[in-house]
Amino acid sequence: MTAILGFLRGSWTISVYTWREGMRKKTLIGFLILSILVIFGSSFMTAFLAQTTVGAGEEEINIETKLIKDICVTAISIFGVLIAIFISASVVPTEVENKVVYTVLSKPVSRFQYLLGKFVGAQLIIIINLALMGGLFFVALYAKERIMPTLLLWAVLLTYFEFLVVSAFTFAVSCTATSAVLPTIAGLFIYITGNLTEYLKDVYNRAGQTGQWFDEMIGQIAYGLYQILPNLQNFSMKNQILYLQPNDPPRDVQIPNLIAYGLVYAVAGYIIAYWVFRRKEL
């Protein structure tokens, strides 16, 4: 028990140190300020629009409110994933480049303990920044509609697990690099690929209709990639935020399954990161 507590205490110390250092990065602060300005400024931007509504079946959609939601959701997605990628790509390479990792590992700190601390520290930064952006959106939406936007809370929760998947695999790539450039590019590629995974299923369906062996082979490859790669579109609740009432329950979304889905890919990414880092010459 004492050994376990010592292990956790050491990892937590590294996590807190990583969080403090990460929150001081000028690039991270810039992303956060820009996202807050966009979210906060969306209310002022829409103030210049006429208070008009359009019919949508039996409901009416307020254009101004919908525009605020669209701007805020997009801002959180873009700036949030940029923060997740930037932090995950830089926490390890920065310390390798500055030789700090040699000092830390020379102490009674295992590589697993060190890497776990860095990964948890990166998640603390991502969670805090996402909470700030989501909280500001929450206030803006409540001030506009005077309805408690509980649906937004579920959307922010799933958004974090989307960022967690991207962060884990970006973190794995960063363990192979000595600078943050390559992992940052890889993180953007992972995010884009994860949002295009659904198209692989379309490729598989279309390939099966041609009857050509080459097309069928491409279709099988696409289907295999579809089964393996994370589908980040599963975490998106943008349409529900835009078109449902703020206090409606989530529809057609199994939140526990999505959380488990995100955790599985996050653990897989961390295992790859540790496997790479354990063999890294330091």
Secondary structure, 3 states (H helix, E strand, C coil): CHHHHHHHHHHHHHHHHHHHHHHCCHHHHHHHHHHHHHHHHHHHHHCCCCCCEEEECCEEEEHHHHHHHHHHHHHHHHHHHHHHHHHHHHHHHHHHHCCHHHHHHCCCCCHHHHHHHHHHHHHHHHHHHHHHHHHHHHHHHHHHHCCCCHHHHHHHHHHHHHHHHHHHHHHHHHCCCCCCHHHHHHHHHHHHHHHHHHHHHHHHHHHHHHCCHHHHHHHHHHHHHHHHCCCHHHHCCHHHHHHCCCCCCCCCCCHHHHHHHHHHHHHHHHHHHHHHHHCCCC
